[in-house]
Amino acid sequence: MSTATVYILAVFLLIACLTLPSHQARSRNPLSASKTCYRYTSSDSIASLSGTFYGSFVSPAPKVCPGPTGTCDLYINAMSCLGWAGPLGASGPLASLGPLSHEIPSPNGVVKIMQDFTKQIMGSSSLDSFKFLMTDNVQNPLSNAGPLGDAYYKVMPLINDLTKHMQGLGVWSVLGPLGPLGPLGPLGPLGMMGIHNYQKNDNGDYVDSKGNIQTSLKVAWDSKTTVQWPLFEDYSKSRAMELSAAGKLDTSFMVASIGSLQADVYTVNVAEPQYVTILASPAIYAKNFILQVREKKTKHIVAETGKSISFTPWVQFLVTKDQLSMGPVQYEISIKVDPLDCGALSMIQCFIEYYLYVVGSTSQMLRQPTIEYSGPYIKNSCK
């Protein structure tokens, strides 16, 4: 066979391969068709940018942010809002010195005090007025008129390059509406100082006037529709573990507890597509924790963080419809003390207090297309 003949046959073979129907091409590699990948960001992945967006290929490129330098690099260094001295750390509102503190007097009970006061002044009917003003009103903070409404898609990204990256998987999403500082978290209308009009029992459950446990809140979204949001509970560790074992722990709660070198594991149940943000805020400045999320059934690691010593540890991952195609999925969230923070004590045992926050966006926050972020800070975990 001549060289020319071999060359012609090779060309025809190449053309045949390139023109294979897509279903035939996929059938040659069944693993690629069945591969499932989670996308996530974390404190470690932000730290991997090394404090600068220059040459990072992050898109949309953060160029202009508030501050003396005018650049966005200021917001990804160790002294930024993502660092230990920022709002996610021990000195911020989410740790032991803030309004959610378990160590010092806090305004956790401010709603009950307000209710009792208005009841004495205006009578019991005032509670119905409270409900109308806070949940049935189309201008309530959880409605389309609030930060979770159309402004999330149309206004927030236009303010500056910092807020442009506050949608799911953005560089600063953990600081935005989907994170623990936002309206879905403990400081918002679904939390302990929220608009739900429920009291909290010793376990952290919300109970109504009849003593029934409530886990969600229905509010007016606009003049025609309502939305059911998950309440954000401050559970005792024992209650969180009880719900975890029963498969009834959702993605909207916090736990303040003492961590050790052995991981505490909380199993959450996810039944709808959503972004899930997890933060471990230390009670002591700059103390680190190791976070890991994995599927309970397959033990596949979905996301992890804790190697960086520059930022308060957090992760955010996206659960898609494809990952829920077989029904709800349970995820194990493990948190343990970083041995490097214990010194010689790590040879024996080490105890450090943590405030763990788990915030789920619900599928309501996936109702419209969001910004398609890309860059090395977004990681893929495939199985």
DOGU-434721 format. One record per atom (N, C-alpha, C): x negated, y negated, z. Coordinates in steps of 0.2 Angstrom, whole numbers, padded with zeros to 4 digits, always signed. Example, Ala and Ser with C-alpha at 12.3 -4.5 7.8 and 13.67 -1.06 7.14 Angstrom:
# residues 2
-0066+0028+0039 -0062+0022+0039 -0066+0016+0039 -0064+0011+0035 -0068+0005+0036 -0064+0000+0039 
# end
This chain:
# residues 383
-0004+0006+0000 +0000+0000+0000 -0004-0006+0000 -0003-0011-0005 -0007-0017-0005 -0006-0022+0000 -0011-0026+0001 -0010-0031+0006 -0004-0036+0005 -0003-0037-0001 +0003-0041-0003 +0010-0038-0001 +0010-0031-0002 +0016-0028-0001 +0017-0028+0007 +0012-0027+0011 +0012-0027+0018 +0015-0034+0021 +0012-0039+0017 +0014-0046+0019 +0021-0047+0018 +0024-0045+0012 +0031-0046+0010 +0035-0042+0015 +0033-0036+0017 +0037-0032+0022 +0038-0035+0029 +0032-0038+0031 +0032-0042+0037 +0036-0048+0037 +0036-0051+0032 +0041-0057+0031 +0048-0055+0032 +0050-0050+0028 +0057-0048+0028 +0059-0045+0035 +0054-0042+0039 +0056-0040+0046 +0057-0045+0050 +0052-0051+0050 +0053-0057+0054 +0060-0060+0053 +0062-0061+0046 +0068-0064+0045 +0074-0060+0048 +0074-0053+0047 +0079-0049+0050 +0080-0050+0057 +0074-0050+0061 +0074-0051+0068 +0077-0058+0070 +0075-0063+0066 +0078-0070+0068 +0085-0071+0067 +0088-0067+0062 +0095-0067+0060 +0099-0062+0063 +0097-0058+0068 +0101-0054+0072 +0107-0058+0076 +0113-0055+0076 +0118-0058+0080 +0116-0058+0087 +0118-0064+0090 +0116-0065+0097 +0118-0059+0102 +0123-0055+0101 +0125-0050+0105 +0120-0044+0104 +0118-0043+0098 +0113-0038+0097 +0106-0040+0100 +0104-0046+0099 +0098-0048+0102 +0098-0048+0110 +0104-0049+0113 +0104-0048+0120 +0104-0041+0122 +0106-0037+0118 +0107-0030+0120 +0100-0027+0120 +0095-0030+0117 +0088-0027+0117 +0085-0028+0124 +0088-0033+0128 +0085-0035+0134 +0091-0036+0139 +0093-0030+0142 +0099-0030+0146 +0098-0034+0153 +0092-0034+0155 +0090-0038+0161 +0091-0045+0161 +0090-0048+0155 +0090-0055+0154 +0098-0057+0154 +0102-0053+0152 +0109-0054+0152 +0112-0054+0159 +0109-0050+0163 +0112-0049+0170 +0109-0053+0175 +0103-0056+0173 +0100-0060+0178 +0104-0066+0181 +0104-0067+0187 +0107-0072+0191 +0102-0077+0194 +0103-0083+0193 +0098-0088+0196 +0102-0093+0200 +0099-0094+0206 +0101-0100+0210 +0096-0106+0209 +0099-0112+0209 +0095-0118+0209 +0095-0121+0215 +0089-0123+0218 +0089-0127+0224 +0084-0132+0225 +0084-0136+0230 +0079-0141+0231 +0078-0140+0239 +0073-0143+0241 +0071-0143+0248 +0066-0148+0250 +0065-0148+0257 +0059-0153+0259 +0053-0151+0256 +0051-0144+0255 +0045-0142+0253 +0044-0144+0245 +0050-0143+0242 +0050-0145+0234 +0049-0152+0233 +0051-0157+0238 +0050-0164+0237 +0043-0165+0239 +0040-0162+0244 +0033-0163+0246 +0028-0161+0240 +0031-0156+0236 +0026-0154+0231 +0025-0159+0225 +0029-0165+0226 +0028-0170+0221 +0022-0175+0223 +0019-0173+0229 +0013-0177+0232 +0014-0184+0232 +0020-0187+0234 +0021-0194+0235 +0021-0198+0229 +0022-0196+0223 +0022-0200+0217 +0027-0197+0212 +0030-0201+0208 +0034-0198+0202 +0030-0199+0196 +0024-0202+0196 +0020-0203+0190 +0018-0196+0188 +0019-0194+0182 +0018-0188+0178 +0021-0182+0181 +0027-0183+0185 +0030-0178+0188 +0036-0175+0183 +0038-0178+0178 +0043-0176+0173 +0050-0175+0177 +0051-0179+0182 +0057-0179+0185 +0062-0183+0181 +0068-0180+0179 +0073-0184+0175 +0080-0183+0178 +0084-0189+0178 +0081-0196+0176 +0076-0198+0180 +0071-0202+0177 +0065-0204+0181 +0067-0210+0186 +0065-0209+0192 +0066-0214+0197 +0061-0219+0196 +0063-0225+0194 +0058-0231+0193 +0059-0237+0197 +0065-0239+0198 +0066-0245+0202 +0070-0244+0208 +0067-0245+0214 +0071-0243+0221 +0070-0249+0225 +0075-0250+0230 +0074-0256+0235 +0067-0256+0239 +0065-0261+0240 +0058-0261+0244 +0053-0266+0242 +0048-0267+0246 +0043-0272+0244 +0039-0270+0237 +0038-0263+0236 +0034-0261+0230 +0038-0261+0224 +0045-0260+0225 +0049-0260+0219 +0049-0253+0216 +0045-0249+0218 +0045-0242+0215 +0048-0237+0219 +0049-0231+0217 +0053-0226+0221 +0048-0221+0224 +0041-0222+0223 +0037-0218+0227 +0037-0219+0234 +0039-0225+0236 +0039-0226+0243 +0044-0222+0247 +0049-0219+0243 +0054-0215+0247 +0053-0207+0246 +0047-0205+0244 +0045-0198+0245 +0039-0197+0248 +0037-0202+0252 +0030-0200+0256 +0032-0198+0263 +0027-0197+0267 +0029-0194+0274 +0032-0199+0279 +0031-0206+0277 +0034-0211+0281 +0041-0213+0279 +0044-0210+0274 +0050-0212+0271 +0056-0209+0274 +0062-0211+0272 +0068-0208+0275 +0069-0201+0275 +0064-0197+0271 +0064-0190+0272 +0060-0187+0277 +0055-0192+0280 +0050-0190+0284 +0053-0189+0292 +0048-0187+0296 +0050-0186+0303 +0053-0192+0307 +0051-0198+0304 +0053-0205+0307 +0060-0207+0304 +0062-0203+0299 +0068-0206+0296 +0075-0203+0299 +0080-0204+0296 +0087-0203+0299 +0088-0195+0300 +0084-0191+0296 +0085-0184+0297 +0081-0181+0303 +0077-0185+0306 +0072-0183+0311 +0074-0183+0318 +0070-0183+0323 +0072-0183+0330 +0074-0189+0332 +0072-0195+0329 +0074-0201+0331 +0080-0204+0328 +0083-0200+0323 +0089-0202+0319 +0095-0200+0323 +0101-0201+0320 +0108-0200+0322 +0110-0193+0323 +0106-0188+0320 +0108-0181+0320 +0104-0177+0325 +0100-0180+0329 +0096-0177+0334 +0098-0179+0341 +0094-0177+0346 +0096-0178+0353 +0097-0185+0355 +0094-0190+0352 +0095-0197+0354 +0101-0200+0350 +0105-0197+0346 +0110-0200+0342 +0117-0198+0345 +0122-0200+0342 +0129-0199+0344 +0132-0192+0345 +0128-0187+0342 +0129-0180+0342 +0125-0176+0348 +0122-0180+0352 +0117-0177+0357 +0121-0173+0362 +0117-0167+0363 +0120-0163+0369 +0116-0164+0375 +0111-0169+0375 +0107-0170+0381 +0109-0177+0385 +0111-0182+0381 +0113-0188+0384 +0120-0190+0382 +0124-0194+0386 +0131-0196+0385 +0131-0199+0378 +0136-0196+0374 +0138-0198+0367 +0145-0200+0366 +0146-0203+0361 +0153-0205+0359 +0157-0199+0356 +0155-0193+0357 +0159-0187+0354 +0166-0188+0356 +0168-0190+0362 +0175-0190+0364 +0179-0196+0363 +0176-0201+0359 +0179-0207+0358 +0186-0207+0355 +0187-0202+0350 +0194-0201+0347 +0199-0200+0353 +0198-0195+0357 +0202-0194+0362 +0204-0200+0367 +0198-0203+0369 +0199-0209+0373 +0204-0214+0369 +0203-0215+0363 +0207-0220+0359 +0214-0218+0359 +0215-0211+0358 +0222-0208+0357 +0226-0209+0364 +0222-0208+0370 +0225-0209+0376 +0227-0216+0377 +0223-0220+0375 +0224-0228+0376 +0230-0230+0372 +0230-0228+0366 +0236-0230+0362 +0242-0227+0364 +0242-0221+0367 +0248-0218+0369 +0251-0221+0375 +0246-0224+0379 +0249-0227+0385 +0252-0234+0383 +0249-0237+0378 +0251-0244+0376 +0257-0244+0372 +0257-0239+0367 +0263-0239+0362 +0267-0233+0363 +0266-0228+0367 +0270-0222+0367 +0268-0217+0363 +0271-0211+0364 +0269-0205+0360 +0269-0205+0353 +0274-0209+0350 +0275-0210+0343 +0269-0213+0340 +0265-0216+0344 +0259-0219+0341 +0254-0214+0337 +0255-0208+0340 +0251-0202+0337 +0253-0201+0329 +0259-0202+0328 +0262-0201+0321 +0259-0207+0317 +0259-0213+0320 +0256-0219+0317 +0249-0218+0315 +0245-0215+0320 +0238-0214+0319 +0237-0209+0313 +0241-0204+0313 +0241-0199+0307 +0242-0202+0300 +0248-0207+0300 +0249-0210+0294 +0244-0214+0292 +0241-0218+0296 +0235-0223+0294 +0229-0219+0292 +0228-0213+0295 +0221-0210+0294 +0221-0205+0289 +0227-0201+0288 +0227-0195+0283 +0232-0196+0278 +0238-0199+0279 +0243-0199+0274 +0242-0205+0270 +0238-0210+0272 +0237-0216+0268 +0233-0215+0262 +0235-0217+0256 +0231-0216+0250 +0224-0220+0250 +0223-0224+0255 +0217-0227+0256 +0212-0224+0261 +0214-0218+0264 +0210-0215+0269 +0203-0213+0266 +0198-0213+0271 +0191-0212+0269 +0190-0205+0265 +0194-0201+0265 +0193-0194+0261 +0197-0194+0255 +0200-0200+0253 +0204-0200+0247 +0200-0202+0241 +0203-0203+0235 +0200-0205+0229 +0197-0212+0230 +0200-0215+0235 +0197-0222+0236 +0191-0223+0240 +0189-0217+0243 +0183-0217+0247 +0177-0215+0243 +0171-0213+0247 +0165-0211+0244 +0165-0205+0240 +0170-0200+0241 +0170-0194+0238 +0175-0194+0232 +0177-0200+0230 +0182-0201+0225 +0178-0203+0218 +0181-0206+0214 +0178-0207+0207 +0172-0212+0208 +0171-0215+0213 +0165-0219+0214 +0159-0215+0215 +0159-0209+0217 +0154-0204+0217 +0151-0203+0210 +0155-0203+0205 +0153-0202+0198 +0151-0208+0194 +0155-0213+0196 +0155-0219+0191 +0151-0225+0194 +0151-0226+0201 +0148-0231+0204 +0141-0230+0207 +0141-0225+0211 +0135-0223+0215 +0129-0223+0211 +0129-0219+0205 +0123-0219+0201 +0121-0225+0197 +0125-0230+0197 +0123-0236+0194 +0120-0242+0199 +0120-0240+0205 +0118-0245+0210 +0110-0246+0209 +0107-0241+0210 +0099-0241+0208 +0097-0234+0207 +0090-0233+0206 +0088-0227+0205 +0088-0222+0211 +0088-0225+0217 +0088-0221+0223 +0095-0217+0223 +0101-0221+0223 +0107-0218+0223 +0109-0214+0217 +0106-0215+0211 +0107-0211+0206 +0105-0204+0207 +0100-0203+0212 +0098-0196+0213 +0101-0194+0220 +0108-0196+0221 +0111-0193+0227 +0117-0189+0225 +0118-0187+0219 +0122-0181+0218 +0119-0175+0219 +0122-0169+0218 +0120-0163+0220 +0113-0161+0216 +0108-0159+0220 +0101-0157+0218 +0097-0163+0215 +0100-0169+0217 +0096-0175+0216 +0090-0176+0221 +0085-0180+0220 +0079-0180+0224 +0082-0182+0231 +0086-0187+0232 +0089-0189+0238 +0096-0187+0240 +0098-0181+0237 +0105-0179+0238 +0106-0177+0246 +0101-0175+0249 +0102-0174+0256 +0104-0180+0260 +0102-0186+0258 +0104-0192+0261 +0111-0195+0259 +0114-0192+0254 +0120-0195+0251 +0126-0192+0253 +0132-0192+0249 +0138-0190+0252 +0139-0183+0253 +0134-0179+0250 +0135-0171+0251 +0131-0169+0257 +0127-0173+0260 +0123-0171+0265 +0126-0172+0272 +0122-0171+0277 +0124-0171+0284 +0126-0179+0286 +0123-0183+0283 +0124-0190+0285 +0130-0193+0281 +0133-0189+0277 +0139-0192+0272 +0146-0190+0275 +0151-0192+0272 +0158-0191+0274 +0160-0184+0275 +0156-0179+0273 +0158-0172+0274 +0154-0169+0280 +0150-0173+0283 +0146-0171+0289 +0149-0173+0295 +0145-0172+0301 +0147-0173+0308 +0149-0180+0309 +0146-0185+0306 +0147-0192+0308 +0153-0194+0304 +0156-0191+0299 +0161-0193+0295 +0168-0192+0298 +0173-0193+0293 +0180-0192+0296 +0182-0185+0297 +0178-0180+0295 +0180-0173+0297 +0176-0170+0303 +0172-0175+0306 +0168-0173+0312 +0171-0174+0318 +0167-0174+0323 +0169-0175+0330 +0172-0182+0332 +0170-0187+0328 +0173-0194+0329 +0177-0195+0323 +0181-0190+0320 +0184-0191+0314 +0192-0193+0314 +0195-0192+0309 +0202-0195+0308 +0207-0189+0309 +0205-0183+0311 +0210-0178+0311 +0215-0177+0317 +0213-0181+0322 +0218-0181+0328 +0218-0175+0332 +0213-0171+0331 +0212-0165+0335 +0207-0165+0341 +0208-0161+0346 +0204-0161+0352 +0199-0155+0351 +0193-0155+0354 +0188-0150+0354 +0188-0146+0360 +0189-0139+0360 +0188-0135+0366 +0181-0134+0367 +0180-0130+0372 +0173-0129+0375 +0169-0125+0370 +0172-0121+0365 +0168-0117+0360 +0166-0122+0354 +0169-0128+0353 +0168-0132+0348 +0174-0132+0343 +0179-0127+0344 +0185-0127+0339 +0189-0133+0340 +0192-0135+0335 +0197-0141+0335 +0204-0137+0336 +0208-0140+0341 +0214-0138+0343 +0219-0143+0342 +0225-0141+0340 +0231-0146+0339 +0234-0147+0346 +0240-0151+0346 +0243-0152+0353 +0246-0146+0356 +0247-0140+0352 +0250-0134+0354 +0244-0129+0356 +0238-0131+0355 +0233-0127+0357 +0231-0122+0351 +0233-0123+0345 +0231-0119+0340 +0225-0121+0336 +0220-0117+0335 +0214-0119+0332 +0215-0121+0324 +0212-0126+0322 +0213-0129+0316 +0206-0130+0313 +0206-0127+0306 +0199-0127+0303 +0199-0132+0297 +0204-0135+0295 +0205-0139+0289 +0209-0145+0290 +0209-0150+0286 +0213-0156+0286 +0216-0158+0279 +0222-0158+0279 +0225-0160+0272 +0226-0168+0272 +0224-0171+0267 +0224-0178+0267 +0227-0180+0260 +0230-0186+0260 +0232-0189+0253 +0226-0191+0249 +0226-0188+0243 +0220-0190+0238 +0222-0196+0234 +0228-0196+0232 +0231-0202+0228 +0238-0202+0230 +0242-0206+0226 +0249-0206+0227 +0253-0200+0225 +0250-0195+0222 +0253-0189+0219 +0251-0183+0222 +0244-0182+0224 +0241-0176+0226 +0238-0177+0233 +0237-0171+0236 +0233-0170+0242 +0227-0165+0241 +0223-0166+0246 +0217-0162+0246 +0216-0159+0253 +0214-0152+0253 +0212-0149+0259 +0205-0149+0260 +0202-0152+0266 +0195-0153+0267 +0193-0148+0273 +0188-0145+0273 +0186-0141+0279 +0184-0146+0285 +0186-0145+0291 +0184-0149+0297 +0176-0147+0298 +0173-0152+0301 +0166-0150+0303 +0165-0149+0311 +0164-0143+0313 +0164-0142+0320 +0157-0142+0323 +0157-0143+0329 +0151-0143+0333 +0151-0137+0338 +0149-0131+0335 +0150-0125+0338 +0145-0124+0344 +0147-0120+0349 +0142-0117+0354 +0139-0112+0350 +0133-0110+0352 +0129-0105+0348 +0133-0098+0348 +0136-0096+0354 +0140-0090+0355 +0146-0090+0350 +0149-0096+0350 +0155-0096+0345 +0153-0095+0338 +0148-0098+0336 +0145-0098+0329 +0143-0091+0328 +0140-0087+0332 +0138-0080+0331 +0144-0076+0331 +0149-0077+0335 +0155-0073+0335 +0159-0074+0328 +0159-0080+0325 +0162-0081+0319 +0158-0078+0313 +0151-0079+0314 +0147-0076+0310 +0148-0068+0309 +0148-0065+0315 +0149-0058+0314 +0156-0056+0311 +0161-0060+0312 +0167-0058+0310 +0168-0060+0302 +0163-0064+0299 +0163-0066+0292 +0168-0072+0292 +0169-0076+0297 +0174-0081+0297 +0170-0088+0298 +0163-0088+0297 +0160-0095+0298 +0159-0098+0291 +0162-0104+0290 +0162-0107+0284 +0155-0112+0283 +0155-0116+0278 +0149-0120+0277 +0151-0127+0279 +0153-0128+0285 +0155-0135+0288 +0154-0134+0295 +0148-0135+0298 +0148-0134+0305 +0140-0136+0307 +0140-0137+0314 +0133-0138+0317 +0132-0134+0323 +0126-0133+0325 +0125-0129+0331 +0118-0132+0334 +0119-0134+0341 +0113-0136+0344 +0111-0130+0349 +0104-0128+0348 +0102-0122+0352 +0095-0123+0353 +0092-0118+0356 +0085-0117+0357 +0082-0112+0353 +0078-0114+0348 +0075-0109+0344 +0068-0106+0346 +0066-0100+0343 +0060-0097+0345 +0057-0094+0339 +0052-0090+0340 +0048-0087+0335 +0052-0082+0332 +0057-0079+0335 +0062-0074+0332 +0068-0078+0329 +0070-0077+0323 +0075-0081+0319 +0082-0080+0322 +0085-0086+0323 +0092-0085+0324 +0095-0085+0317 +0100-0081+0316 +0103-0079+0309 +0111-0081+0310 +0113-0085+0306 +0120-0087+0305 +0123-0085+0298 +0128-0081+0298 +0131-0079+0291 +0137-0083+0289 +0136-0086+0284 +0142-0090+0281 +0145-0087+0276 +0152-0088+0275 +0156-0085+0270 +0157-0091+0264 +0156-0090+0258 +0157-0095+0253 +0162-0092+0248 +0168-0095+0247 +0173-0092+0243 +0174-0097+0237 +0171-0102+0236 +0172-0107+0231 +0165-0110+0229 +0165-0112+0222 +0158-0115+0220 +0157-0122+0224 +0151-0123+0226 +0149-0129+0229 +0142-0129+0230 +0140-0136+0232 +0133-0137+0235 +0133-0135+0242 +0128-0132+0245 +0127-0131+0252 +0121-0134+0254 +0121-0139+0259 +0115-0142+0262 +0114-0140+0269 +0108-0138+0270 +0106-0136+0277 +0100-0140+0280 +0101-0142+0286 +0096-0146+0289 +0095-0144+0296 +0088-0144+0298 +0086-0142+0304 +0083-0148+0307 +0086-0152+0311 +0084-0158+0315 +0081-0156+0321 +0075-0158+0323 +0072-0156+0329 +0073-0161+0335 +0074-0159+0341 +0075-0163+0347 +0069-0167+0348 +0063-0164+0346 +0056-0167+0348 +0053-0169+0341 +0050-0175+0341 +0047-0178+0335 +0042-0174+0332 +0043-0173+0325 +0039-0169+0321 +0038-0162+0322 +0043-0159+0326 +0042-0152+0327 +0046-0148+0321 +0043-0143+0318 +0045-0140+0312 +0049-0134+0313 +0053-0132+0309 +0057-0126+0309 +0056-0122+0302 +0056-0116+0301 +0056-0112+0295 +0064-0110+0293 +0066-0112+0288 +0073-0111+0286 +0073-0106+0280 +0077-0101+0280 +0078-0097+0274 +0085-0095+0273 +0087-0095+0267 +0094-0093+0265 +0094-0087+0260 +0097-0081+0262 +0097-0076+0258 +0104-0072+0257 +0106-0069+0252 +0112-0065+0251 +0112-0060+0256 +0118-0059+0260 +0118-0054+0265 +0118-0047+0262 +0121-0046+0256 +0122-0039+0253 +0116-0037+0250 +0113-0041+0246 +0107-0039+0242 +0100-0041+0245 +0100-0045+0250 +0094-0048+0254 +0090-0052+0249 +0093-0054+0244 +0089-0059+0239 +0088-0066+0242 +0082-0068+0242 +0081-0075+0245 +0083-0080+0240 +0088-0084+0242 +0091-0090+0238 +0087-0096+0239 +0085-0098+0245 +0081-0104+0246 +0077-0103+0252 +0072-0107+0253 +0068-0107+0259 +0064-0113+0259 +0062-0115+0265 +0058-0121+0266 +0054-0121+0273 +0050-0125+0275 +0046-0125+0281 +0039-0125+0281 +0036-0125+0275 +0029-0125+0274 +0026-0132+0275 +0030-0137+0272 +0027-0144+0273 +0028-0147+0280 +0023-0150+0282 +0023-0154+0289 +0024-0161+0288 +0026-0163+0282 +0028-0170+0281 +0035-0172+0282 +0039-0168+0281 +0047-0169+0280 +0051-0165+0285 +0056-0168+0288 +0061-0164+0291 +0064-0158+0287 +0064-0152+0289 +0066-0146+0285 +0073-0146+0283 +0074-0145+0276 +0081-0145+0274 +0081-0141+0267 +0086-0138+0265 +0087-0135+0258 +0094-0137+0256 +0095-0137+0249 +0101-0138+0246 +0102-0133+0240 +0107-0129+0240 +0107-0125+0234 +0114-0125+0231 +0115-0123+0225 +0121-0123+0221 +0124-0116+0221 +0130-0115+0223 +0134-0108+0222 +0139-0110+0216 +0138-0106+0210 +0142-0107+0204 +0147-0102+0204 +0152-0102+0199 +0157-0098+0198 +0155-0091+0196 +0149-0091+0193 +0146-0084+0191 +0144-0080+0197 +0141-0084+0202 +0139-0080+0208 +0145-0078+0212 +0151-0080+0211 +0156-0078+0215 +0161-0074+0210 +0159-0072+0205 +0163-0068+0200 +0166-0062+0203 +0163-0059+0208 +0165-0053+0211 +0168-0054+0218 +0170-0060+0219 +0173-0062+0225 +0168-0066+0230 +0171-0068+0236 +0166-0072+0241 +0160-0069+0242 +0155-0073+0243 +0148-0071+0245 +0146-0073+0252 +0143-0069+0256 +0140-0071+0262 +0133-0072+0262 +0131-0077+0265 +0124-0079+0265 +0121-0080+0272 +0115-0077+0273 +0112-0077+0280 +0107-0083+0280 +0109-0088+0285 +0104-0093+0286 +0100-0092+0292 +0094-0091+0291 +0089-0090+0297 +0085-0096+0299 +0084-0097+0305 +0080-0103+0307 +0076-0101+0313 +0069-0102+0313 +0065-0100+0318 +0059-0106+0319 +0056-0106+0324 +0051-0111+0326 +0045-0110+0321 +0042-0115+0319 +0035-0114+0315 +0030-0113+0320 +0026-0107+0320 +0021-0105+0324 +0016-0110+0325 +0014-0114+0320 +0009-0119+0320 +0011-0125+0325 +0017-0125+0327 +0019-0130+0332 +0018-0128+0339 +0017-0122+0340 +0016-0119+0346 +0009-0118+0349 +0004-0119+0345 -0003-0118+0347 -0004-0111+0350 -0007-0110+0355 -0009-0104+0358 -0003-0100+0361 +0003-0104+0362 +0009-0101+0364 +0012-0096+0359 +0010-0097+0353 +0013-0093+0347 +0010-0086+0348 +0005-0084+0352 +0003-0078+0354 +0008-0074+0359 +0012-0078+0362 +0017-0075+0367 +0024-0077+0365 +0026-0083+0366 +0033-0085+0364 +0033-0093+0364 +0038-0096+0360 +0038-0103+0360 +0045-0105+0359 +0047-0110+0362 +0054-0112+0362 +0055-0120+0361 +0059-0121+0355 +0060-0128+0354 +0067-0129+0352 +0070-0135+0354 +0077-0136+0353 +0078-0138+0345 +0084-0136+0342 +0085-0138+0336 +0093-0140+0335 +0094-0144+0330 +0101-0146+0328 +0102-0144+0321 +0106-0138+0320 +0106-0136+0314 +0113-0138+0310 +0112-0141+0304 +0118-0143+0301 +0119-0139+0294 +0125-0137+0293 +0127-0134+0287 +0133-0138+0284 +0132-0141+0278 +0137-0145+0275 +0139-0142+0268 +0145-0140+0267 +0147-0138+0260 +0151-0143+0257 +0150-0144+0250 +0153-0149+0246 +0160-0148+0245 +0162-0141+0244 +0168-0138+0242 +0169-0139+0234 +0173-0136+0231 +0173-0136+0224 +0176-0143+0221 +0179-0147+0226 +0182-0153+0224 +0177-0158+0222 +0170-0157+0224 +0165-0161+0222 +0162-0159+0216 +0165-0154+0213 +0162-0151+0206 +0168-0152+0201 +0172-0157+0202 +0178-0158+0198 +0177-0161+0192 +0171-0165+0192 +0169-0169+0186 +0161-0167+0184 +0159-0168+0178 +0152-0167+0177 +0148-0172+0181 +0142-0169+0183 +0137-0174+0187 +0131-0174+0183 +0126-0178+0185 +0120-0179+0182 +0116-0173+0182 +0113-0171+0176 +0109-0165+0175 +0102-0167+0177 +0100-0166+0183 +0093-0167+0185 +0089-0162+0183 +0082-0164+0182 +0077-0159+0180 +0071-0161+0183 +0066-0156+0184 +0059-0158+0186 +0057-0153+0191 +0050-0153+0192 +0047-0147+0196 +0050-0147+0203 +0053-0152+0206 +0056-0151+0213 +0062-0147+0213 +0065-0145+0207 +0071-0141+0207 +0068-0134+0206 +0070-0129+0211 +0067-0123+0210 +0072-0118+0208 +0070-0112+0205 +0075-0107+0203 +0073-0100+0207 +0078-0097+0209 +0077-0091+0213 +0082-0086+0209 +0079-0081+0206 +0082-0077+0201 +0082-0070+0204 +0087-0066+0202 +0087-0059+0204 +0089-0055+0198 
# end
